[in-house]
Amino acid sequence: MAEIRAVVLVEGVSDQVAVETLARRRGRDLAVEGVSVVPMGGATNIRVFLDRFGPHGHDVRLAGLYDAGEEAQVRRALDAAGLGPVPDRGRMAALGFHVCQADLEDELIRALGPDRVESVIEAEGELGSLRILQKQPAQRGRTREAHLHRFIGVRAGRKARYARLLVEALDPAEVPRSLDRVLETVAYLAKRASIVDMQEAIDNTVICQYRPRPGAVDDLLNLIRRHRATYTELGLATDRPEEVYIGEDQDGSGPLIVAIFQWIDAEAPRRAHQHPEIGVIWERMEALVEDRAMGPGMAFPHFETKETL
């Protein structure tokens, strides 16, 4: 098994099973990729797990699923763990934490519809038990979806079993957005986990080099501006203005863009690698550059100030 480099925090075992089942369906082996899906035993425990795995603990890359009713608590915990500021749901998603409405079981039931969920239950030989529950006085007047939600959660072990069965029954286009997004985040985390971690003792100055494809200079400059704005918003860069230079590679093979900025501290590169929002920008940059004889499409050497002449 690979070293654990990324952790996906989920509320319970059934959420863990759902994420791991979808990963397998998509040909992913999270253990080999160094990604662990960790059930917290409820969102009330999130601070404990953020302390353990976040910037003040093992400092691995993080993502997660949470129920809509727990949003305020999760947001405060992320902020307290040093992953903030986290003012809203959009920022939580940018950090890799995605909301379920109202929980993941509810989303799976709505994605499949009650008829198909009942077919899954029937295949398990439990349709009779469902019918008994539906006839109980407390269930009268409730929707079929509510009956199914109650049935899946009423017995120990049933939630996890049906999490697997319902995910396996989904068509690819039916995967709930929260589950799909967190697995996308897992893919990003796994990719970034393969990058060698930044050395602890580095100077804060970075000289970025970009070799744009023909006709891609303007689009790349726009991404560099967005790159800077995102770093600034996340508190990862100093107030020193970023300097951008445009020239030609020494052999005349194409344009060369150089951008110089400063991290806010030595931990900023690690935090940047934890943000899927930044990862999206990097991936779009990669599509606009090309490797040449003079060097790779993108390079980010770090420099330590030795002497001022």
PASEBA-1860 file (N, C-alpha, C; in nm, 3 decimals):
! residues 309
1> MAEIRAVV> 0.084/-0.119/0.000/0.000/0.000/0.000/0.088/0.124/0.000 ~ 0.048/0.225/-0.077/0.125/0.347/-0.086/0.114/0.428/0.042 ~ 0.212/0.515/0.064/0.206/0.607/0.177/0.082/0.695/0.163 ~ 0.014/0.721/0.277/-0.105/0.805/0.273/-0.064/0.950/0.257 ~ -0.102/1.009/0.146/-0.068/1.148/0.120/-0.190/1.238/0.112 ~ -0.309/1.178/0.103/-0.432/1.258/0.094/-0.542/1.186/0.170 ~ -0.628/1.263/0.235/-0.737/1.208/0.316/-0.868/1.274/0.276 ~ -0.970/1.191/0.254/-1.105/1.240/0.229/-1.187/1.215/0.354
9> LVEGVSDQ> -1.232/1.321/0.420/-1.309/1.310/0.543/-1.458/1.299/0.511 ~ -1.524/1.197/0.563/-1.667/1.178/0.541/-1.733/1.153/0.677 ~ -1.865/1.172/0.682/-1.933/1.165/0.811/-1.941/1.023/0.867 ~ -1.971/0.925/0.782/-1.989/0.790/0.833/-1.935/0.683/0.741 ~ -1.948/0.558/0.784/-1.896/0.445/0.707/-1.970/0.432/0.573 ~ -2.100/0.460/0.572/-2.174/0.447/0.446/-2.122/0.546/0.341 ~ -2.083/0.665/0.384/-2.025/0.763/0.290/-1.890/0.712/0.239 ~ -1.811/0.653/0.329/-1.683/0.595/0.288/-1.705/0.487/0.182
17> VAVETLAR> -1.802/0.399/0.206/-1.830/0.291/0.112/-1.873/0.347/-0.023 ~ -1.956/0.452/-0.022/-2.004/0.511/-0.148/-1.888/0.568/-0.229 ~ -1.799/0.642/-0.165/-1.685/0.702/-0.235/-1.594/0.592/-0.290 ~ -1.563/0.493/-0.210/-1.473/0.387/-0.254/-1.535/0.301/-0.364 ~ -1.668/0.281/-0.357/-1.736/0.203/-0.461/-1.733/0.276/-0.594 ~ -1.762/0.407/-0.591/-1.758/0.483/-0.716/-1.617/0.487/-0.772 ~ -1.519/0.500/-0.685/-1.379/0.499/-0.732/-1.348/0.368/-0.805 ~ -1.388/0.256/-0.747/-1.364/0.127/-0.813/-1.436/0.118/-0.946
25> RRGRDLAV> -1.561/0.168/-0.950/-1.635/0.165/-1.076/-1.562/0.244/-1.185 ~ -1.488/0.344/-1.146/-1.416/0.427/-1.243/-1.273/0.381/-1.263 ~ -1.242/0.262/-1.212/-1.109/0.206/-1.235/-1.001/0.265/-1.148 ~ -1.040/0.325/-1.035/-0.943/0.386/-0.945/-0.913/0.292/-0.829 ~ -0.789/0.290/-0.784/-0.749/0.217/-0.664/-0.693/0.321/-0.568 ~ -0.778/0.367/-0.476/-0.738/0.477/-0.389/-0.621/0.439/-0.299 ~ -0.617/0.313/-0.254/-0.506/0.271/-0.168/-0.373/0.281/-0.241 ~ -0.371/0.237/-0.366/-0.248/0.246/-0.445/-0.210/0.392/-0.468
33> EGVSVVPM> -0.310/0.477/-0.485/-0.284/0.619/-0.509/-0.244/0.694/-0.383 ~ -0.253/0.629/-0.268/-0.216/0.696/-0.144/-0.325/0.784/-0.088 ~ -0.452/0.753/-0.122/-0.567/0.831/-0.074/-0.648/0.745/0.022 ~ -0.678/0.797/0.139/-0.756/0.726/0.240/-0.887/0.800/0.265 ~ -0.999/0.727/0.259/-1.130/0.783/0.291/-1.158/0.750/0.437 ~ -1.174/0.853/0.520/-1.180/0.835/0.665/-1.316/0.876/0.719 ~ -1.394/0.781/0.776/-1.521/0.817/0.841/-1.495/0.878/0.978 ~ -1.563/0.990/1.007/-1.537/1.065/1.130/-1.632/1.028/1.243
41> GGATNIRV> -1.739/0.949/1.214/-1.838/0.922/1.316/-1.926/1.043/1.343 ~ -1.950/1.123/1.239/-2.034/1.241/1.251/-1.952/1.369/1.236 ~ -2.018/1.472/1.180/-1.949/1.598/1.154/-1.904/1.669/1.281 ~ -1.964/1.634/1.394/-1.924/1.699/1.519/-1.779/1.668/1.555 ~ -1.723/1.564/1.494/-1.585/1.525/1.523/-1.484/1.585/1.425 ~ -1.528/1.672/1.337/-1.440/1.716/1.229/-1.316/1.790/1.280 ~ -1.330/1.865/1.387/-1.213/1.939/1.437/-1.102/1.843/1.481 ~ -1.140/1.733/1.541/-1.041/1.634/1.583/-0.964/1.582/1.462
49> FLDRFGPH> -1.036/1.553/1.354/-0.971/1.495/1.236/-0.892/1.601/1.159 ~ -0.940/1.725/1.157/-0.862/1.832/1.093/-0.734/1.859/1.172 ~ -0.743/1.852/1.306/-0.621/1.868/1.386/-0.522/1.755/1.358 ~ -0.575/1.636/1.334/-0.489/1.520/1.311/-0.425/1.523/1.172 ~ -0.505/1.557/1.070/-0.457/1.545/0.933/-0.426/1.678/0.866 ~ -0.470/1.790/0.924/-0.457/1.920/0.862/-0.320/1.983/0.881 ~ -0.311/2.115/0.857/-0.182/2.185/0.863/-0.111/2.175/0.997 ~ -0.186/2.158/1.107/-0.124/2.149/1.239/-0.095/2.004/1.281
57> GHDVRLAG> -0.127/1.909/1.195/-0.103/1.769/1.224/-0.013/1.706/1.120 ~ -0.063/1.601/1.052/0.016/1.533/0.950/0.031/1.615/0.822 ~ -0.052/1.716/0.808/-0.045/1.810/0.694/-0.053/1.737/0.560 ~ -0.150/1.648/0.547/-0.176/1.584/0.419/-0.280/1.665/0.343 ~ -0.296/1.639/0.216/-0.398/1.707/0.137/-0.535/1.655/0.178 ~ -0.634/1.745/0.183/-0.763/1.711/0.239/-0.877/1.739/0.142 ~ -0.983/1.659/0.155/-1.111/1.683/0.086/-1.218/1.623/0.176 ~ -1.346/1.638/0.137/-1.448/1.580/0.222/-1.589/1.595/0.170
65> LYDAGEEA> -1.680/1.519/0.232/-1.825/1.529/0.210/-1.889/1.566/0.343 ~ -1.993/1.649/0.338/-2.065/1.684/0.460/-2.213/1.704/0.427 ~ -2.299/1.684/0.528/-2.442/1.704/0.511/-2.476/1.852/0.522 ~ -2.579/1.894/0.450/-2.614/2.036/0.445/-2.638/2.093/0.584 ~ -2.698/2.015/0.674/-2.729/2.064/0.807/-2.606/2.090/0.892 ~ -2.491/2.040/0.848/-2.367/2.056/0.925/-2.275/2.161/0.865 ~ -2.325/2.237/0.767/-2.238/2.327/0.691/-2.167/2.430/0.780 ~ -2.242/2.496/0.867/-2.182/2.601/0.950/-2.071/2.545/1.038
73> QVRRALDA> -2.094/2.428/1.093/-1.995/2.366/1.180/-1.870/2.327/1.103 ~ -1.888/2.270/0.983/-1.773/2.231/0.902/-1.695/2.354/0.858 ~ -1.766/2.460/0.820/-1.700/2.583/0.776/-1.614/2.642/0.888 ~ -1.669/2.649/1.008/-1.592/2.703/1.121/-1.470/2.616/1.150 ~ -1.486/2.485/1.138/-1.374/2.394/1.166/-1.262/2.411/1.063 ~ -1.296/2.426/0.936/-1.195/2.447/0.833/-1.119/2.575/0.858 ~ -1.192/2.679/0.895/-1.129/2.808/0.924/-1.034/2.795/1.043 ~ -1.080/2.730/1.148/-0.998/2.715/1.269/-0.874/2.630/1.244
81> AGLGPVPD> -0.882/2.538/1.147/-0.770/2.449/1.117/-0.662/2.514/1.031 ~ -0.685/2.640/0.991/-0.586/2.708/0.910/-0.606/2.693/0.761 ~ -0.725/2.647/0.720/-0.756/2.631/0.578/-0.841/2.745/0.525 ~ -0.864/2.845/0.606/-0.951/2.958/0.570/-0.876/3.067/0.496 ~ -0.946/3.181/0.476/-1.083/3.205/0.522/-1.184/3.123/0.443 ~ -1.295/3.085/0.510/-1.398/3.001/0.449/-1.533/3.070/0.468 ~ -1.563/3.172/0.387/-1.685/3.251/0.410/-1.813/3.186/0.364 ~ -1.805/3.090/0.270/-1.928/3.038/0.213/-1.907/2.899/0.153
89> RGRMAALG> -2.016/2.844/0.098/-2.012/2.709/0.040/-1.919/2.701/-0.081 ~ -1.912/2.810/-0.157/-1.823/2.810/-0.272/-1.677/2.792/-0.234 ~ -1.637/2.860/-0.126/-1.498/2.844/-0.081/-1.475/2.703/-0.027 ~ -1.575/2.645/0.038/-1.562/2.509/0.088/-1.541/2.413/-0.029 ~ -1.616/2.433/-0.137/-1.599/2.347/-0.254/-1.461/2.365/-0.315 ~ -1.411/2.490/-0.315/-1.277/2.515/-0.368/-1.171/2.443/-0.286 ~ -1.198/2.424/-0.157/-1.106/2.349/-0.071/-1.121/2.198/-0.089 ~ -1.226/2.155/-0.162/-1.248/2.012/-0.184/-1.353/1.952/-0.094
97> FHVCQADL> -1.428/2.035/-0.021/-1.534/1.986/0.068/-1.669/2.015/0.005 ~ -1.747/1.909/-0.022/-1.868/1.919/-0.102/-1.991/1.879/-0.021 ~ -2.100/1.950/-0.044/-2.221/1.937/0.038/-2.316/1.833/-0.022 ~ -2.381/1.756/0.066/-2.488/1.663/0.028/-2.621/1.721/0.074 ~ -2.723/1.711/-0.008/-2.857/1.758/0.026/-2.950/1.639/0.037 ~ -3.009/1.608/0.154/-2.971/1.650/0.287/-2.855/1.566/0.338 ~ -2.846/1.441/0.291/-2.729/1.358/0.315/-2.707/1.271/0.192 ~ -2.602/1.190/0.193/-2.567/1.115/0.073/-2.673/1.010/0.039
105> EDELIRAL> -2.734/0.947/0.141/-2.840/0.849/0.114/-2.956/0.915/0.041 ~ -2.993/1.034/0.085/-3.101/1.108/0.020/-3.067/1.135/-0.127 ~ -2.943/1.173/-0.153/-2.903/1.203/-0.290/-2.904/1.077/-0.378 ~ -2.861/0.965/-0.322/-2.863/0.841/-0.399/-3.005/0.796/-0.430 ~ -3.096/0.812/-0.334/-3.236/0.774/-0.355/-3.298/0.863/-0.463 ~ -3.272/0.993/-0.458/-3.328/1.083/-0.559/-3.267/1.058/-0.696 ~ -3.139/1.022/-0.699/-3.073/0.997/-0.828/-3.132/0.875/-0.898 ~ -3.162/0.771/-0.822/-3.215/0.648/-0.881/-3.367/0.652/-0.897
113> GPDRVESV> -3.434/0.722/-0.807/-3.580/0.720/-0.804/-3.630/0.603/-0.720 ~ -3.750/0.617/-0.658/-3.798/0.513/-0.566/-3.819/0.377/-0.630 ~ -3.863/0.372/-0.755/-3.887/0.242/-0.818/-3.759/0.160/-0.828 ~ -3.651/0.222/-0.871/-3.525/0.148/-0.887/-3.463/0.114/-0.753 ~ -3.480/0.202/-0.654/-3.429/0.169/-0.521/-3.504/0.048/-0.466 ~ -3.635/0.044/-0.486/-3.713/-0.071/-0.440/-3.669/-0.198/-0.513 ~ -3.631/-0.186/-0.639/-3.581/-0.303/-0.713/-3.453/-0.356/-0.651 ~ -3.367/-0.265/-0.607/-3.244/-0.306/-0.541/-3.277/-0.378/-0.410
121> IEAEGELG> -3.373/-0.322/-0.334/-3.414/-0.383/-0.208/-3.476/-0.520/-0.232 ~ -3.556/-0.530/-0.335/-3.619/-0.658/-0.369/-3.513/-0.762/-0.403 ~ -3.410/-0.721/-0.477/-3.303/-0.814/-0.513/-3.228/-0.864/-0.391 ~ -3.232/-0.786/-0.283/-3.168/-0.826/-0.157/-3.261/-0.909/-0.070 ~ -3.385/-0.931/-0.117/-3.480/-1.011/-0.041/-3.541/-0.939/0.077 ~ -3.544/-0.804/0.074/-3.591/-0.727/0.188/-3.713/-0.641/0.156 ~ -3.777/-0.667/0.042/-3.893/-0.585/0.007/-4.006/-0.602/0.109 ~ -4.024/-0.724/0.162/-4.126/-0.746/0.263/-4.103/-0.661/0.386
129> SLRILQKQ> -3.978/-0.650/0.430/-3.946/-0.566/0.546/-3.977/-0.420/0.518 ~ -3.951/-0.375/0.396/-3.985/-0.238/0.359/-4.136/-0.215/0.367 ~ -4.214/-0.310/0.317/-4.360/-0.295/0.319/-4.413/-0.289/0.463 ~ -4.355/-0.368/0.551/-4.395/-0.363/0.692/-4.369/-0.225/0.750 ~ -4.251/-0.170/0.721/-4.218/-0.036/0.771/-4.316/0.068/0.717 ~ -4.351/0.058/0.588/-4.439/0.157/0.527/-4.579/0.158/0.589 ~ -4.619/0.045/0.649/-4.752/0.036/0.709/-4.756/0.085/0.854 ~ -4.641/0.116/0.910/-4.639/0.162/1.048/-4.707/0.299/1.060
137> PAQRGRTR> -4.779/0.323/1.170/-4.850/0.450/1.186/-4.760/0.572/1.170 ~ -4.637/0.563/1.218/-4.547/0.678/1.211/-4.507/0.712/1.068 ~ -4.526/0.618/0.974/-4.484/0.640/0.836/-4.599/0.686/0.745 ~ -4.721/0.690/0.799/-4.834/0.731/0.718/-4.822/0.878/0.678 ~ -4.851/0.903/0.553/-4.844/1.040/0.502/-4.706/1.084/0.457 ~ -4.605/1.000/0.477/-4.471/1.034/0.435/-4.448/0.986/0.291 ~ -4.353/1.047/0.222/-4.324/1.012/0.084/-4.254/0.878/0.074 ~ -4.256/0.820/-0.047/-4.183/0.695/-0.069/-4.033/0.715/-0.044
145> EAHLHRFI> -3.983/0.830/-0.085/-3.841/0.860/-0.063/-3.808/0.860/0.086 ~ -3.899/0.918/0.167/-3.877/0.921/0.311/-3.881/0.779/0.370 ~ -3.974/0.695/0.318/-3.978/0.556/0.363/-3.846/0.485/0.332 ~ -3.796/0.505/0.213/-3.672/0.438/0.172/-3.554/0.486/0.256 ~ -3.550/0.615/0.282/-3.443/0.671/0.363/-3.446/0.611/0.504 ~ -3.566/0.601/0.560/-3.581/0.543/0.693/-3.543/0.396/0.693 ~ -3.586/0.322/0.591/-3.558/0.179/0.583/-3.408/0.153/0.576 ~ -3.338/0.231/0.494/-3.194/0.209/0.475/-3.118/0.239/0.604
153> GVRAGRKA> -3.166/0.335/0.683/-3.091/0.376/0.800/-3.134/0.315/0.931 ~ -3.239/0.228/0.929/-3.297/0.184/1.055/-3.221/0.069/1.121 ~ -3.142/-0.005/1.044/-3.075/-0.124/1.099/-2.923/-0.112/1.083 ~ -2.850/-0.153/1.186/-2.704/-0.145/1.183/-2.647/-0.222/1.064 ~ -2.555/-0.158/0.992/-2.490/-0.221/0.879/-2.563/-0.206/0.747 ~ -2.693/-0.171/0.753/-2.771/-0.162/0.630/-2.731/-0.041/0.546 ~ -2.700/0.072/0.611/-2.662/0.192/0.536/-2.539/0.167/0.450 ~ -2.438/0.103/0.508/-2.316/0.079/0.433/-2.341/-0.019/0.318
161> RYARLLVE> -2.420/-0.122/0.344/-2.448/-0.221/0.240/-2.523/-0.157/0.123 ~ -2.625/-0.077/0.155/-2.702/-0.015/0.047/-2.628/0.101/-0.019 ~ -2.534/0.163/0.052/-2.450/0.264/-0.013/-2.377/0.201/-0.131 ~ -2.321/0.082/-0.109/-2.252/0.013/-0.218/-2.349/-0.028/-0.328 ~ -2.463/-0.086/-0.289/-2.558/-0.135/-0.389/-2.617/-0.022/-0.472 ~ -2.650/0.088/-0.410/-2.711/0.200/-0.483/-2.610/0.266/-0.576 ~ -2.486/0.281/-0.531/-2.384/0.338/-0.619/-2.360/0.246/-0.738 ~ -2.359/0.116/-0.713/-2.340/0.021/-0.824/-2.456/0.025/-0.923
169> ALDPAEVP> -2.575/0.065/-0.877/-2.693/0.070/-0.964/-2.702/0.197/-1.047 ~ -2.622/0.297/-1.015/-2.627/0.425/-1.085/-2.574/0.414/-1.228 ~ -2.641/0.481/-1.321/-2.580/0.505/-1.451/-2.476/0.615/-1.435 ~ -2.374/0.619/-1.520/-2.269/0.721/-1.504/-2.321/0.863/-1.495 ~ -2.426/0.895/-1.573/-2.479/1.032/-1.574/-2.563/1.063/-1.451 ~ -2.593/0.963/-1.369/-2.680/0.981/-1.253/-2.604/1.003/-1.122 ~ -2.474/0.998/-1.125/-2.397/1.012/-1.001/-2.426/1.148/-0.939 ~ -2.465/1.153/-0.811/-2.491/1.281/-0.746/-2.371/1.374/-0.756
177> RSLDRVLE> -2.399/1.502/-0.770/-2.293/1.600/-0.792/-2.190/1.598/-0.679 ~ -2.237/1.589/-0.555/-2.142/1.591/-0.442/-2.046/1.473/-0.449 ~ -2.097/1.356/-0.479/-2.014/1.236/-0.487/-1.919/1.244/-0.606 ~ -1.969/1.293/-0.718/-1.886/1.309/-0.837/-1.774/1.409/-0.812 ~ -1.808/1.523/-0.749/-1.709/1.628/-0.725/-1.602/1.583/-0.627 ~ -1.642/1.512/-0.522/-1.539/1.471/-0.426/-1.445/1.370/-0.489 ~ -1.495/1.287/-0.581/-1.406/1.193/-0.648/-1.315/1.265/-0.748 ~ -1.366/1.372/-0.810/-1.279/1.456/-0.893/-1.168/1.516/-0.808
185> TVAYLAKR> -1.204/1.560/-0.687/-1.104/1.614/-0.597/-1.002/1.507/-0.561 ~ -1.049/1.384/-0.538/-0.959/1.273/-0.509/-0.861/1.254/-0.624 ~ -0.910/1.263/-0.748/-0.822/1.249/-0.863/-0.715/1.358/-0.864 ~ -0.757/1.480/-0.832/-0.662/1.591/-0.825/-0.560/1.568/-0.715 ~ -0.609/1.528/-0.596/-0.519/1.505/-0.483/-0.418/1.395/-0.514 ~ -0.466/1.289/-0.578/-0.376/1.179/-0.612/-0.268/1.225/-0.710 ~ -0.307/1.308/-0.803/-0.210/1.358/-0.901/-0.106/1.445/-0.833 ~ -0.154/1.536/-0.747/-0.062/1.626/-0.679/0.023/1.553/-0.576
193> ASIVDMQE> -0.030/1.443/-0.520/0.045/1.369/-0.419/0.172/1.308/-0.477 ~ 0.175/1.290/-0.609/0.293/1.232/-0.672/0.404/1.336/-0.690 ~ 0.371/1.462/-0.669/0.471/1.569/-0.682/0.555/1.572/-0.555 ~ 0.682/1.582/-0.568/0.769/1.587/-0.450/0.732/1.710/-0.368 ~ 0.711/1.689/-0.235/0.676/1.801/-0.147/0.788/1.905/-0.147 ~ 0.746/2.028/-0.135/0.842/2.137/-0.130/0.933/2.122/-0.007 ~ 1.057/2.152/-0.024/1.149/2.145/0.089/1.106/2.245/0.195 ~ 1.131/2.210/0.319/1.086/2.293/0.430/1.157/2.429/0.432
201> AIDNTVIC> 1.287/2.427/0.407/1.362/2.552/0.416/1.389/2.607/0.277 ~ 1.293/2.684/0.225/1.311/2.746/0.094/1.291/2.896/0.108 ~ 1.352/2.969/0.021/1.324/3.111/0.014/1.188/3.130/-0.049 ~ 1.126/3.245/-0.031/0.989/3.266/-0.075/0.978/3.311/-0.220 ~ 1.088/3.333/-0.288/1.084/3.387/-0.424/1.072/3.273/-0.526 ~ 0.976/3.286/-0.617/0.956/3.187/-0.723/0.967/3.258/-0.857 ~ 1.044/3.203/-0.948/1.055/3.256/-1.084/0.991/3.155/-1.177 ~ 0.868/3.183/-1.218/0.789/3.091/-1.302/0.826/3.111/-1.447
209> QYRPRPGA> 0.843/3.002/-1.520/0.875/3.008/-1.663/0.768/2.934/-1.742 ~ 0.714/3.000/-1.843/0.610/2.942/-1.926/0.651/2.953/-2.073 ~ 0.634/2.846/-2.147/0.660/2.845/-2.291/0.529/2.820/-2.364 ~ 0.457/2.928/-2.401/0.323/2.912/-2.459/0.326/2.852/-2.600 ~ 0.221/2.777/-2.629/0.202/2.727/-2.765/0.175/2.843/-2.860 ~ 0.189/2.824/-2.990/0.159/2.932/-3.084/0.017/2.985/-3.066 ~ 0.004/3.116/-3.055/-0.126/3.179/-3.042/-0.186/3.176/-2.903 ~ -0.113/3.124/-2.803/-0.169/3.107/-2.670/-0.120/3.209/-2.568
217> VDDLLNLI> -0.044/3.309/-2.613/0.016/3.404/-2.519/-0.090/3.478/-2.440 ~ -0.189/3.535/-2.506/-0.290/3.614/-2.436/-0.371/3.530/-2.337 ~ -0.409/3.408/-2.379/-0.484/3.320/-2.289/-0.400/3.283/-2.167 ~ -0.272/3.260/-2.189/-0.184/3.224/-2.077/-0.166/3.342/-1.982 ~ -0.152/3.462/-2.037/-0.141/3.580/-1.951/-0.266/3.599/-1.865 ~ -0.382/3.573/-1.922/-0.506/3.582/-1.844/-0.505/3.482/-1.729 ~ -0.455/3.361/-1.754/-0.447/3.261/-1.648/-0.345/3.300/-1.541 ~ -0.233/3.362/-1.583/-0.135/3.409/-1.486/-0.197/3.515/-1.396
225> RRHRATYT> -0.280/3.603/-1.451/-0.349/3.704/-1.370/-0.446/3.637/-1.273 ~ -0.517/3.537/-1.321/-0.610/3.465/-1.233/-0.533/3.389/-1.124 ~ -0.420/3.331/-1.164/-0.331/3.260/-1.073/-0.292/3.352/-0.957 ~ -0.249/3.472/-0.991/-0.208/3.569/-0.890/-0.326/3.610/-0.802 ~ -0.441/3.637/-0.862/-0.558/3.679/-0.785/-0.600/3.570/-0.686 ~ -0.591/3.445/-0.730/-0.631/3.334/-0.642/-0.534/3.320/-0.526 ~ -0.403/3.326/-0.554/-0.304/3.320/-0.446/-0.327/3.431/-0.344 ~ -0.354/3.552/-0.396/-0.374/3.666/-0.308/-0.497/3.647/-0.221
233> ELGLATDR> -0.607/3.601/-0.283/-0.731/3.580/-0.210/-0.715/3.475/-0.101 ~ -0.634/3.373/-0.127/-0.613/3.266/-0.031/-0.505/3.300/0.073 ~ -0.445/3.418/0.059/-0.343/3.458/0.155/-0.213/3.383/0.142 ~ -0.177/3.341/0.020/-0.058/3.260/-0.002/0.061/3.339/-0.054 ~ 0.037/3.460/-0.105/0.144/3.542/-0.163/0.159/3.672/-0.085 ~ 0.280/3.728/-0.090/0.304/3.857/-0.025/0.238/3.969/-0.106 ~ 0.243/4.090/-0.050/0.187/4.207/-0.118/0.279/4.259/-0.228 ~ 0.397/4.204/-0.238/0.488/4.248/-0.344/0.425/4.221/-0.480
241> PEEVYIGE> 0.418/4.321/-0.567/0.357/4.300/-0.700/0.429/4.190/-0.777 ~ 0.353/4.111/-0.848/0.412/4.007/-0.932/0.463/4.070/-1.061 ~ 0.587/4.041/-1.094/0.646/4.095/-1.216/0.635/3.991/-1.328 ~ 0.587/4.034/-1.445/0.569/3.944/-1.559/0.648/3.999/-1.677 ~ 0.731/3.916/-1.735/0.814/3.954/-1.849/0.783/3.863/-1.967 ~ 0.784/3.920/-2.088/0.760/3.843/-2.210/0.880/3.861/-2.302 ~ 0.934/3.751/-2.350/1.047/3.757/-2.441/1.047/3.636/-2.533 ~ 1.164/3.598/-2.581/1.180/3.483/-2.670/1.279/3.385/-2.608
249> DQDGSGPL> 1.257/3.256/-2.632/1.358/3.158/-2.594/1.489/3.189/-2.666 ~ 1.600/3.153/-2.604/1.731/3.190/-2.656/1.754/3.137/-2.797 ~ 1.696/3.021/-2.830/1.717/2.964/-2.964/1.612/3.012/-3.064 ~ 1.525/3.105/-3.022/1.424/3.159/-3.113/1.309/3.067/-3.143 ~ 1.292/2.963/-3.060/1.189/2.861/-3.088/1.048/2.905/-3.050 ~ 1.034/3.016/-2.978/0.901/3.061/-2.940/0.904/3.157/-2.823 ~ 0.788/3.212/-2.788/0.783/3.310/-2.679/0.810/3.245/-2.543 ~ 0.862/3.326/-2.453/0.890/3.284/-2.317/0.832/3.388/-2.221
257> IVAIFQWI> 0.753/3.343/-2.125/0.695/3.431/-2.024/0.758/3.395/-1.890 ~ 0.803/3.497/-1.819/0.860/3.479/-1.686/0.779/3.561/-1.587 ~ 0.735/3.499/-1.479/0.659/3.568/-1.374/0.729/3.545/-1.241 ~ 0.746/3.652/-1.163/0.818/3.644/-1.036/0.727/3.690/-0.923 ~ 0.711/3.604/-0.822/0.631/3.643/-0.706/0.692/3.581/-0.581 ~ 0.637/3.616/-0.465/0.686/3.564/-0.338/0.574/3.496/-0.261 ~ 0.602/3.373/-0.212/0.511/3.309/-0.118/0.507/3.389/0.012 ~ 0.397/3.378/0.083/0.385/3.446/0.212/0.476/3.383/0.317
265> DAEAPRRA> 0.499/3.250/0.306/0.588/3.181/0.399/0.628/3.048/0.337 ~ 0.710/2.972/0.407/0.762/2.846/0.353/0.656/2.738/0.342 ~ 0.544/2.752/0.415/0.437/2.654/0.409/0.338/2.680/0.296 ~ 0.345/2.800/0.236/0.247/2.837/0.133/0.246/2.742/0.013 ~ 0.361/2.693/-0.037/0.354/2.599/-0.150/0.274/2.474/-0.117 ~ 0.290/2.422/0.006/0.217/2.302/0.045/0.066/2.331/0.048 ~ 0.029/2.447/0.102/-0.113/2.482/0.107/-0.169/2.501/-0.034 ~ -0.088/2.557/-0.123/-0.133/2.576/-0.261/-0.164/2.442/-0.327
273> HQHPEIGV> -0.083/2.341/-0.300/-0.105/2.209/-0.358/-0.229/2.141/-0.302 ~ -0.284/2.192/-0.192/-0.404/2.134/-0.133/-0.531/2.193/-0.194 ~ -0.519/2.297/-0.276/-0.638/2.366/-0.326/-0.672/2.319/-0.468 ~ -0.785/2.248/-0.484/-0.827/2.209/-0.619/-0.846/2.328/-0.712 ~ -0.886/2.443/-0.657/-0.906/2.561/-0.741/-0.775/2.601/-0.810 ~ -0.665/2.595/-0.738/-0.535/2.625/-0.796/-0.496/2.515/-0.894 ~ -0.529/2.391/-0.858/-0.499/2.280/-0.948/-0.565/2.294/-1.084 ~ -0.688/2.345/-1.085/-0.759/2.368/-1.211/-0.684/2.469/-1.297
281> IWERMEAL> -0.634/2.575/-1.232/-0.558/2.676/-1.307/-0.432/2.615/-1.365 ~ -0.360/2.537/-1.285/-0.238/2.473/-1.335/-0.266/2.380/-1.453 ~ -0.375/2.305/-1.444/-0.409/2.213/-1.553/-0.442/2.290/-1.681 ~ -0.510/2.404/-1.668/-0.540/2.486/-1.787/-0.412/2.548/-1.843 ~ -0.321/2.584/-1.755/-0.192/2.635/-1.803/-0.118/2.527/-1.882 ~ -0.120/2.404/-1.829/-0.049/2.295/-1.896/-0.098/2.274/-2.039 ~ -0.227/2.301/-2.061/-0.284/2.284/-2.196/-0.239/2.393/-2.292 ~ -0.183/2.502/-2.239/-0.145/2.617/-2.323/0.005/2.628/-2.346
289> VEDRAMGP> 0.082/2.535/-2.290/0.228/2.544/-2.304/0.282/2.422/-2.378 ~ 0.409/2.431/-2.415/0.473/2.321/-2.487/0.618/2.306/-2.439 ~ 0.665/2.182/-2.437/0.806/2.158/-2.406/0.890/2.192/-2.528 ~ 1.009/2.247/-2.504/1.100/2.282/-2.613/1.242/2.239/-2.577 ~ 1.333/2.256/-2.671/1.472/2.219/-2.646/1.532/2.300/-2.531 ~ 1.483/2.424/-2.513/1.537/2.510/-2.408/1.481/2.480/-2.269 ~ 1.374/2.398/-2.265/1.320/2.367/-2.133/1.175/2.321/-2.140 ~ 1.118/2.280/-2.025/0.980/2.233/-2.020/0.879/2.346/-2.041
297> GMAFPHFE> 0.755/2.306/-2.067/0.650/2.406/-2.088/0.628/2.495/-1.968 ~ 0.638/2.438/-1.849/0.627/2.516/-1.726/0.735/2.471/-1.629 ~ 0.794/2.567/-1.560/0.893/2.537/-1.456/0.879/2.640/-1.345 ~ 0.899/2.594/-1.220/0.880/2.683/-1.105/0.998/2.672/-1.008 ~ 1.117/2.711/-1.052/1.233/2.705/-0.961/1.220/2.806/-0.847 ~ 1.263/2.764/-0.727/1.264/2.852/-0.610/1.408/2.897/-0.585 ~ 1.423/3.022/-0.541/1.557/3.079/-0.522/1.573/3.136/-0.382 ~ 1.693/3.123/-0.333/1.730/3.183/-0.205/1.824/3.300/-0.231
305> TKETL> 1.793/3.414/-0.171/1.877/3.532/-0.188/2.011/3.510/-0.118 ~ 2.119/3.518/-0.195/2.252/3.497/-0.139/2.327/3.629/-0.121 ~ 2.307/3.721/-0.214/2.393/3.837/-0.216/2.329/3.947/-0.299 ~ 2.345/4.070/-0.257/2.300/4.186/-0.334/2.425/4.262/-0.380 ~ 2.441/4.280/-0.510/2.563/4.340/-0.566/2.540/4.488/-0.596
END
